[in-house]
Every structure is written in C-alpha cells, then in structure tokens.
C-alpha cells in the first residue's frame, strides 16, 4: 500500500470514527442521523451561532412578514388564499436550550409555512433574547410579552384571527416556554382572550432531577447529551459553572425546597414500562447558597412541572410529543400524568423510534411523519 493510500485510509477511519454512533435497531435512517449529528458537532466545535437563517420571504401560498410585538422580533405567516371566516392562530416558540436558535432558522421557517398553509392559520413564530448573554427570566418575559401583544383584540383583528381558536406550541426549550407562559396566563387578569390548546414537543420541564430513567438511558444519545442539557439548564440561569457542577452531582436543591420533589418523583409519575427496574434514590441536598444566588431553577416559570395541581387544573386541551430515545422523555411523561390526574384532556403521542430533534430535522422521514400527525391534531382540535 502506497503512502497516499495509507493516508486516505487513515483519514477515512478518522471520519468514520467521528461520525459513527451506535443506534437502536428501530431508528429510521441511522446514517443520515449520524451525518446530521456530525454536522451539529462541527458547528458546536467551531462556535458558529447563526446556523442556517433565511430571510422573511413570501411564496405562492403564504405571506411572510417580520415585525415586532411589544419590541420582540417575530415572524408572521398568513395564508394567501381568501378566507370568509376568521382564521385559527398559532403562536410558536423555537427550541435551542434557551441559548441558540431563532425563528429565522430554515427549519422553523419551513415548519411555520407548512403549518400556516395546511392549517389555514396565522402563525406567529417568536424570537427571544438568548443565554448566556441574557438569563432567566428574560426569555420567559420576552415570550410572554410577545404573546400578550398577539392576544390583543386589535392585533387579532388586524391579522384576521378568531379569538376563540388560538393555540400555543413549542419544541424543547420552546416547549418549556410554551408550558410556562400558558400557566402564567391563567392568573393574568389583563388578558381576556385565553388559549384553546397547547402543543408541547419534547419539552424540558424541570431541572431538579437530572437523573431520571430517560437521562440515564440516553445520556450520550445523538443531538442532546446529558452534559449538554445540564449546561443549557445552568446557562439559562447563570454563567457561574458551580451550578452546572452541582446539578451533575445532584446537589443543587437545598433541603428547604425538598417539598418540590413530589412534583417530579418519577417513581410515582412514570408509567411502569418506562421505569424498567430503575430504582428511585432519595435526592441529595445541597447548600442554600446556590438557590439564593440563582433562584430561577426553583421557579415555576422556568420549571412548569413544579406547578401545583390547582394551577394545572385550569390548563387547556394539551398535545404532548415524547420520544423514546430522548433524555427529556420523562419530563413530558410526568407532565402528561400530572395533567391527566387533574382532569386536563391530553393527547399523548409517544414515538417509539423517536429521538430529541426528530420533529425539527426536516431532512429525515420521521420529521415529516411527526409534523403530519401534529398538523392533523391541530386541524381537529384548534
């Protein structure tokens, strides 16, 4: 073998090593998933933050505009075909660990176009300021202020939206924000128009216990590892790495907040088949110092699973997507259990071959399947 051939062989082995990740047998298109994961790893390593953003360009079916709702940049997608009746409205919140992403990303732009066209709905896709430059509650407040602006009668009339047919949706960190602002609206006397539905796509709902069965089973799975998720949670609240270290060692919750663990006790909230012989260990408690410095991680606006049953009881019809190979799986499962226990109507779509990001990576077959199911549910219930 010549030197050039040996060099190419070594390079090929290194590339394969960089790309290859063992995947479960029931996952579709494993090599495409590995390529996408390698691309994302490269972006992270190069610290490229813009990803693939596209301008607000209208097409033959949908008019796309960029504007501000209460000083928050949003994109509004309005179907071009004439409608004799007022349209549905959907307020969408992008994911990205509260640290990356925007409504301008090509995947979110395309999702909003499809939803607006197929649902014959006005879709508002909102931005919000990102960590680590901005910390909680800035992201929550940006989304909440933009949503309140959208729910004003004058704004709804401008876009031809039926005030009785408005929903909210988001994926991952966007699902967290969607759940949080939906809870907040229940206690807001200034907002007279309420949401008809909420749709949460593999939402992150609590940072108290990052050792759930799903965290243990999927700690190094593609697209979202445990270390990255804990980093996202930590940077949502602070750039002080001591919180991240305490979370990884399960020593960030002080004993005086021990009562909150009943809201995230997976041994009583997960269906039996997801426990799979895992043993629930009582939490380790840390000092009060971190909670005093960064109280956000104990705030229901950051952790919607910490809401008490009285709050949950007033929530609207809910759709939740969870994925088997997603470390956030059990957050969604516990929320489904708690919502149903309080009488909220929930449609739960658990995706046995799904993983974190399955809804968003539009080049994969599974993404189209999940989006079709999502839009069909919205057609029937919004």
LOPA-58611 format. One line per 3 residues: their letters; for each residue x, y, z of C-alpha. Coordinates in pm, 1 decimal, padded with zeros to 6 digits, always signed. Example, Ala and Ser with C-alpha at 12.3 -4.5 7.8 and 13.67 -1.06 7.14 Angstrom:
2
AS = +01230.0/-00450.0/+00780.0 ~ +01367.0/-00106.0/+00714.0
REM end
This chain:
382
XXX = +00000.0/+00000.0/+00000.0 ~ +00138.6/+00339.8/-00102.1 ~ +00177.3/+00631.9/+00133.3
XXX = -00112.6/+00818.5/-00028.7 ~ -00345.3/+00520.1/+00003.0 ~ -00244.6/+00473.5/+00365.7
XXX = -00313.0/+00841.6/+00432.5 ~ -00658.2/+00819.7/+00273.0 ~ -00735.5/+00507.2/+00472.3
XXX = -00639.9/+00676.3/+00799.3 ~ -00844.7/+00984.6/+00712.3 ~ -01141.9/+00763.4/+00624.5
XXX = -01115.2/+00576.4/+00953.9 ~ -01097.7/+00902.8/+01148.4 ~ -01400.7/+01043.2/+00967.1
XXX = -01597.7/+00723.4/+01027.9 ~ -01497.2/+00732.1/+01394.8 ~ -01611.9/+01096.3/+01419.6
XXX = -01944.1/+01022.0/+01252.6 ~ -02037.3/+00676.9/+01376.9 ~ -02262.5/+00640.4/+01679.0
XXX = -02436.9/+00314.5/+01775.4 ~ -02815.3/+00350.0/+01738.3 ~ -03113.7/+00128.2/+01830.0
XXX = -03235.6/-00107.6/+01557.2 ~ -03579.1/+00055.7/+01528.1 ~ -03445.2/+00402.7/+01439.1
XXX = -03501.9/+00503.7/+01074.3 ~ -03222.1/+00638.2/+00852.4 ~ -02937.6/+00586.9/+01103.2
XXX = -02660.9/+00709.5/+00873.3 ~ -02847.7/+01031.7/+00790.1 ~ -02890.7/+01088.6/+01162.5
XXX = -02519.2/+01037.0/+01215.2 ~ -02433.5/+01285.9/+00940.4 ~ -02665.1/+01547.2/+01092.3
XXX = -02516.5/+01485.3/+01435.3 ~ -02161.9/+01521.7/+01297.0 ~ -02264.1/+01847.8/+01131.1
XXX = -02404.1/+01980.9/+01459.3 ~ -02091.7/+01872.6/+01648.8 ~ -01878.0/+02057.2/+01394.7
XXX = -02087.4/+02371.0/+01436.1 ~ -02052.4/+02349.5/+01814.5 ~ -01677.8/+02297.9/+01789.4
XXX = -01639.9/+02594.7/+01557.3 ~ -01871.2/+02806.3/+01775.9 ~ -02085.1/+02906.4/+01481.7
XXX = -02410.5/+03052.3/+01611.6 ~ -02604.9/+03157.9/+01302.7 ~ -02673.6/+02805.5/+01164.6
XXX = -02888.9/+02839.4/+00852.2 ~ -03106.2/+03150.2/+00874.3 ~ -03327.5/+03262.0/+00587.7
XXX = -03490.4/+03598.9/+00515.2 ~ -03868.4/+03652.1/+00562.0 ~ -03963.6/+03575.1/+00202.8
XXX = -04322.7/+03523.8/+00090.1 ~ -04410.5/+03241.7/-00150.0 ~ -04710.4/+03145.7/-00365.3
XXX = -04905.2/+03018.9/-00064.1 ~ -04802.5/+03226.1/+00238.5 ~ -04721.8/+03590.5/+00304.6
XXX = -04428.6/+03621.7/+00545.0 ~ -04350.1/+03941.6/+00733.0 ~ -04112.2/+04033.0/+01012.4
XXX = -04230.2/+04278.3/+01275.9 ~ -04215.9/+04343.9/+01647.9 ~ -04471.8/+04250.1/+01909.0
XXX = -04404.2/+04463.3/+02215.4 ~ -04041.2/+04511.5/+02099.7 ~ -03989.2/+04136.4/+02045.5
XXX = -03898.4/+04034.9/+01689.3 ~ -04148.4/+03788.5/+01540.2 ~ -04232.2/+03640.6/+01202.7
XXX = -04593.9/+03629.1/+01092.7 ~ -04714.7/+03375.2/+00835.3 ~ -05054.0/+03442.1/+00672.8
XXX = -05210.8/+03216.9/+00404.4 ~ -05268.5/+03397.2/+00075.0 ~ -05590.1/+03218.8/-00016.6
XXX = -05906.8/+03404.2/+00070.7 ~ -06098.2/+03303.6/+00381.0 ~ -06454.3/+03406.0/+00451.8
XXX = -06417.8/+03315.1/+00820.0 ~ -06165.1/+03427.2/+01076.8 ~ -05862.7/+03200.2/+01086.4
XXX = -05703.3/+02996.0/+01360.6 ~ -05396.4/+03146.0/+01526.5 ~ -05086.8/+02958.7/+01642.1
XXX = -04806.6/+03113.1/+01848.6 ~ -04484.6/+02912.4/+01804.4 ~ -04167.6/+02919.9/+02019.4
XXX = -03842.1/+02775.8/+01886.6 ~ -03609.8/+02547.9/+02080.6 ~ -03235.1/+02561.4/+02130.8
XXX = -03171.0/+02526.9/+02502.4 ~ -03256.5/+02895.9/+02563.3 ~ -02907.2/+02958.9/+02420.5
XXX = -02926.6/+02918.5/+02040.9 ~ -03178.5/+02932.6/+01758.4 ~ -03425.0/+03179.6/+01611.5
XXX = -03747.9/+03198.4/+01416.5 ~ -03531.2/+03265.9/+01109.4 ~ -03371.7/+02919.3/+01105.8
XXX = -03465.2/+02745.6/+00781.4 ~ -03627.7/+02450.5/+00963.4 ~ -03852.9/+02671.1/+01175.4
XXX = -03932.7/+02894.3/+00878.1 ~ -04039.2/+02592.0/+00672.6 ~ -04239.9/+02444.5/+00961.2
XXX = -04427.7/+02774.1/+01002.1 ~ -04501.4/+02790.3/+00626.9 ~ -04634.3/+02433.6/+00621.1
XXX = -04844.9/+02490.2/+00931.0 ~ -04992.9/+02817.9/+00805.7 ~ -05076.1/+02671.9/+00464.3
XXX = -05208.7/+02329.4/+00567.4 ~ -05393.4/+02452.9/+00875.6 ~ -05514.8/+02773.3/+00705.6
XXX = -05388.8/+02953.6/+01014.6 ~ -05198.9/+03267.0/+01105.1 ~ -04870.8/+03150.7/+01258.4
XXX = -04661.7/+03380.9/+01476.2 ~ -04308.7/+03248.4/+01529.0 ~ -04140.0/+03443.2/+01805.2
XXX = -03782.3/+03518.1/+01895.7 ~ -03648.5/+03586.3/+02245.5 ~ -03317.4/+03700.8/+02386.3
XXX = -03074.0/+03417.1/+02442.9 ~ -02837.9/+03291.1/+02711.0 ~ -02559.4/+03322.9/+02807.4
XXX = -02584.9/+03696.4/+02735.3 ~ -02931.3/+03706.4/+02892.5 ~ -03054.5/+03487.5/+03174.4
XXX = -03390.1/+03381.9/+03318.2 ~ -03644.7/+03537.7/+03342.6 ~ -03560.1/+03739.6/+03027.9
XXX = -03650.8/+03457.7/+02787.0 ~ -03977.4/+03390.2/+02967.5 ~ -04066.0/+03761.0/+02979.4
XXX = -03986.6/+03815.7/+02611.2 ~ -04213.7/+03529.9/+02506.3 ~ -04487.2/+03627.4/+02749.3
XXX = -04485.6/+03991.3/+02638.4 ~ -04498.2/+03893.7/+02270.7 ~ -04785.7/+03651.6/+02337.9
XXX = -04983.9/+03911.2/+02533.7 ~ -04939.3/+04153.3/+02243.2 ~ -05068.5/+03894.0/+01996.7
XXX = -05373.8/+03829.3/+02215.3 ~ -05486.7/+04193.6/+02199.2 ~ -05817.0/+04233.3/+02012.2
XXX = -05672.9/+04493.4/+01773.9 ~ -05382.3/+04270.1/+01675.5 ~ -05603.3/+03966.4/+01622.8
XXX = -05841.8/+04174.5/+01411.2 ~ -05550.2/+04304.0/+01201.9 ~ -05446.3/+03950.8/+01108.5
XXX = -05798.2/+03809.2/+01084.6 ~ -05760.7/+03564.9/+01375.8 ~ -06054.1/+03409.5/+01558.3
XXX = -06002.8/+03492.1/+01929.7 ~ -06165.2/+03161.0/+02026.6 ~ -05924.8/+02949.9/+01818.9
XXX = -05574.5/+03039.1/+01934.8 ~ -05311.1/+02789.5/+02037.6 ~ -04951.2/+02785.2/+02151.5
XXX = -04674.6/+02543.9/+02063.5 ~ -04300.8/+02494.5/+02102.2 ~ -04028.3/+02233.7/+02092.5
XXX = -03767.1/+02151.2/+02359.0 ~ -03680.0/+02480.1/+02533.9 ~ -03964.0/+02631.4/+02331.3
XXX = -04194.1/+02367.4/+02478.9 ~ -04074.2/+02473.0/+02822.3 ~ -04158.1/+02835.8/+02747.7
XXX = -04493.8/+02741.7/+02594.3 ~ -04593.1/+02546.2/+02906.4 ~ -04470.7/+02822.8/+03135.4
XXX = -04648.5/+03113.8/+02967.3 ~ -04968.2/+02908.6/+02933.4 ~ -04966.6/+02861.8/+03311.0
XXX = -04891.5/+03230.5/+03365.7 ~ -05187.8/+03338.6/+03150.0 ~ -05427.7/+03167.3/+03390.8
XXX = -05354.3/+03427.4/+03657.8 ~ -05331.4/+03733.9/+03434.2 ~ -05644.1/+03948.4/+03481.4
XXX = -05542.6/+04179.7/+03195.7 ~ -05560.9/+03906.7/+02931.6 ~ -05923.2/+03839.1/+02845.1
XXX = -05855.6/+03609.7/+02548.0 ~ -05742.1/+03265.4/+02653.0 ~ -05567.5/+02984.0/+02468.5
XXX = -05771.6/+02696.2/+02329.5 ~ -05484.8/+02444.5/+02313.3 ~ -05119.0/+02396.1/+02398.1
XXX = -04891.2/+02164.9/+02199.8 ~ -04562.1/+02068.5/+02363.9 ~ -04296.5/+01890.7/+02159.5
XXX = -04045.4/+01700.1/+02376.4 ~ -04047.0/+01983.2/+02633.2 ~ -03786.8/+02043.4/+02904.4
XXX = -03994.0/+02091.1/+03218.0 ~ -03772.7/+02066.7/+03526.5 ~ -03404.4/+02088.2/+03631.7
XXX = -03444.4/+01942.7/+03979.9 ~ -03378.8/+01580.0/+03887.6 ~ -03137.4/+01522.6/+03600.5
XXX = -03100.2/+01154.5/+03683.9 ~ -03439.6/+01033.9/+03560.7 ~ -03452.3/+00696.1/+03383.8
XXX = -03455.5/+00876.6/+03048.0 ~ -03144.2/+01073.4/+03145.6 ~ -02970.6/+00751.3/+03243.6
XXX = -03071.1/+00563.1/+02928.1 ~ -02998.6/+00843.1/+02680.5 ~ -02713.5/+01029.6/+02847.8
XXX = -02495.0/+01009.5/+02535.3 ~ -02755.8/+00983.7/+02262.2 ~ -02734.2/+01189.0/+01942.8
XXX = -02820.2/+01560.1/+01936.5 ~ -02874.3/+01607.6/+02311.2 ~ -02646.8/+01454.0/+02573.6
XXX = -02687.2/+01484.1/+02949.1 ~ -02381.6/+01706.8/+02981.6 ~ -02514.7/+01942.9/+02712.7
XXX = -02864.3/+01956.4/+02863.1 ~ -02728.9/+02034.1/+03209.2 ~ -02511.8/+02303.1/+03051.9
XXX = -02820.1/+02451.3/+02883.7 ~ -03014.3/+02449.2/+03210.5 ~ -02726.5/+02606.3/+03400.2
XXX = -02663.6/+02880.0/+03145.2 ~ -03033.7/+02962.1/+03141.5 ~ -02976.9/+03089.8/+03495.4
XXX = -02610.3/+03189.4/+03517.7 ~ -02261.5/+03164.9/+03366.7 ~ -02136.4/+03050.4/+03708.6
XXX = -02022.9/+02693.1/+03638.8 ~ -02072.6/+02596.9/+04003.2 ~ -02444.4/+02548.4/+03936.8
XXX = -02368.3/+02312.9/+03648.7 ~ -02129.6/+02109.7/+03864.9 ~ -02383.3/+02091.4/+04147.8
XXX = -02655.2/+01976.0/+03905.7 ~ -02435.7/+01698.1/+03770.3 ~ -02368.5/+01576.2/+04124.1
XXX = -02738.4/+01618.6/+04218.4 ~ -02653.3/+01863.0/+04497.2 ~ -02814.3/+02184.4/+04376.6
XXX = -03150.4/+02170.4/+04557.5 ~ -03146.2/+02286.9/+04922.4 ~ -03325.0/+02084.1/+05188.7
XXX = -03574.8/+02365.7/+05247.6 ~ -03701.5/+02304.5/+04890.8 ~ -03735.3/+01929.3/+04937.8
XXX = -04116.0/+01952.7/+04911.5 ~ -04078.8/+02028.4/+04538.8 ~ -03955.5/+01677.5/+04462.4
XXX = -04308.7/+01542.4/+04496.1 ~ -04387.2/+01717.2/+04167.7 ~ -04105.6/+01535.1/+03984.9
XXX = -04099.3/+01199.4/+04163.7 ~ -04072.0/+00966.3/+03866.2 ~ -04131.3/+00654.9/+04075.5
XXX = -04495.8/+00758.3/+04113.0 ~ -04546.7/+00961.8/+03794.1 ~ -04395.9/+00743.4/+03520.0
XXX = -04592.0/+00457.3/+03363.4 ~ -04447.6/+00126.7/+03478.2 ~ -04298.2/+00030.9/+03143.2
XXX = -04069.7/+00335.9/+03149.0 ~ -03932.7/+00258.3/+03493.9 ~ -03780.9/-00069.1/+03369.4
XXX = -03633.8/-00174.2/+03701.7 ~ -03473.7/+00162.5/+03775.1 ~ -03453.0/+00230.1/+04146.3
XXX = -03559.8/+00568.8/+04278.9 ~ -03298.9/+00719.9/+04508.8 ~ -03386.1/+00995.1/+04750.1
XXX = -03233.1/+01325.7/+04638.4 ~ -02907.2/+01462.1/+04772.1 ~ -02946.5/+01810.1/+04911.1
XXX = -02700.8/+02093.2/+04865.8 ~ -02639.2/+02417.3/+05044.3 ~ -02880.1/+02709.8/+05023.9
XXX = -02619.8/+02933.3/+04866.3 ~ -02684.9/+02840.7/+04502.0 ~ -03062.5/+02868.1/+04540.4
XXX = -03025.3/+03212.3/+04695.4 ~ -02792.0/+03331.2/+04419.7 ~ -02985.9/+03170.7/+04133.6
XXX = -03344.0/+03111.6/+04249.0 ~ -03463.5/+03063.9/+03891.5 ~ -03410.3/+02688.6/+03887.1
XXX = -03676.0/+02656.3/+04159.6 ~ -03915.8/+02898.0/+03986.9 ~ -04228.8/+02753.1/+03826.8
XXX = -04182.7/+02992.6/+03533.4 ~ -03863.9/+02801.8/+03449.6 ~ -03986.0/+02460.1/+03565.1
XXX = -04354.8/+02415.6/+03476.6 ~ -04364.2/+02070.3/+03638.4 ~ -04335.7/+02246.0/+03976.0
XXX = -04685.1/+02394.2/+03940.3 ~ -04933.2/+02264.6/+04195.6 ~ -05244.9/+02075.6/+04096.1
XXX = -05472.2/+02377.5/+04137.0 ~ -05275.9/+02559.7/+03867.0 ~ -05263.8/+02261.6/+03632.1
XXX = -05638.8/+02207.7/+03662.6 ~ -05711.2/+02523.2/+03461.3 ~ -05491.7/+02440.4/+03161.4
XXX = -05637.2/+02395.0/+02811.5 ~ -05654.8/+02088.3/+02590.0 ~ -05298.4/+01960.2/+02551.6
XXX = -05093.8/+01767.2/+02296.7 ~ -04756.7/+01624.8/+02405.7 ~ -04493.4/+01453.8/+02194.2
XXX = -04234.5/+01241.3/+02374.6 ~ -03961.5/+01031.2/+02216.4 ~ -03821.5/+00703.2/+02345.3
XXX = -03455.9/+00793.8/+02282.0 ~ -03469.8/+01141.8/+02434.8 ~ -03337.3/+01228.3/+02778.2
XXX = -03627.1/+01476.5/+02813.4 ~ -03875.3/+01191.5/+02759.8 ~ -03963.0/+01154.8/+03128.0
XXX = -04027.2/+01527.7/+03175.8 ~ -04304.2/+01500.8/+02917.8 ~ -04435.2/+01171.4/+03055.0
XXX = -04460.0/+01310.8/+03408.4 ~ -04641.1/+01620.7/+03282.7 ~ -04890.6/+01401.6/+03094.5
XXX = -04958.1/+01204.9/+03414.8 ~ -04998.7/+01515.1/+03628.7 ~ -05225.6/+01689.1/+03377.4
XXX = -05449.6/+01384.7/+03342.4 ~ -05463.3/+01341.7/+03719.7 ~ -05607.0/+01693.4/+03747.8
XXX = -05865.7/+01640.5/+03473.9 ~ -05694.3/+01810.1/+03179.4 ~ -05762.7/+01643.9/+02844.6
XXX = -05431.5/+01527.0/+02698.2 ~ -05341.2/+01361.4/+02369.3 ~ -05005.2/+01192.7/+02418.1
XXX = -04805.1/+01092.1/+02112.1 ~ -04515.1/+00874.3/+02227.0 ~ -04277.2/+00799.6/+01940.8
XXX = -04111.3/+00462.8/+01992.8 ~ -03843.6/+00524.7/+01729.3 ~ -03812.4/+00894.9/+01811.4
XXX = -03525.4/+01099.8/+01949.6 ~ -03465.1/+01458.7/+02053.6 ~ -03482.4/+01675.5/+01741.5
XXX = -03692.3/+01425.9/+01543.5 ~ -03956.2/+01694.6/+01488.3 ~ -03708.7/+01960.0/+01374.0
XXX = -03465.2/+01789.4/+01135.4 ~ -03678.6/+01821.6/+00824.7 ~ -03448.3/+01611.8/+00608.7
XXX = -03548.4/+01296.1/+00795.2 ~ -03857.6/+01085.4/+00721.8 ~ -03953.5/+01075.1/+01088.3
XXX = -03977.8/+01453.8/+01095.4 ~ -04238.1/+01458.8/+00817.9 ~ -04434.5/+01186.0/+00994.0
XXX = -04441.9/+01374.6/+01323.4 ~ -04527.2/+01707.3/+01159.9 ~ -04815.9/+01544.8/+00971.1
XXX = -04950.9/+01399.9/+01297.2 ~ -04905.3/+01737.1/+01470.4 ~ -05089.9/+01931.7/+01199.8
XXX = -05372.2/+01675.9/+01183.8 ~ -05420.8/+01707.6/+01560.9 ~ -05428.2/+02086.6/+01527.8
XXX = -05687.9/+02060.2/+01248.1 ~ -05915.1/+01854.9/+01469.9 ~ -05871.7/+02048.1/+01794.3
X = -05781.5/+02411.7/+01724.5
REM end
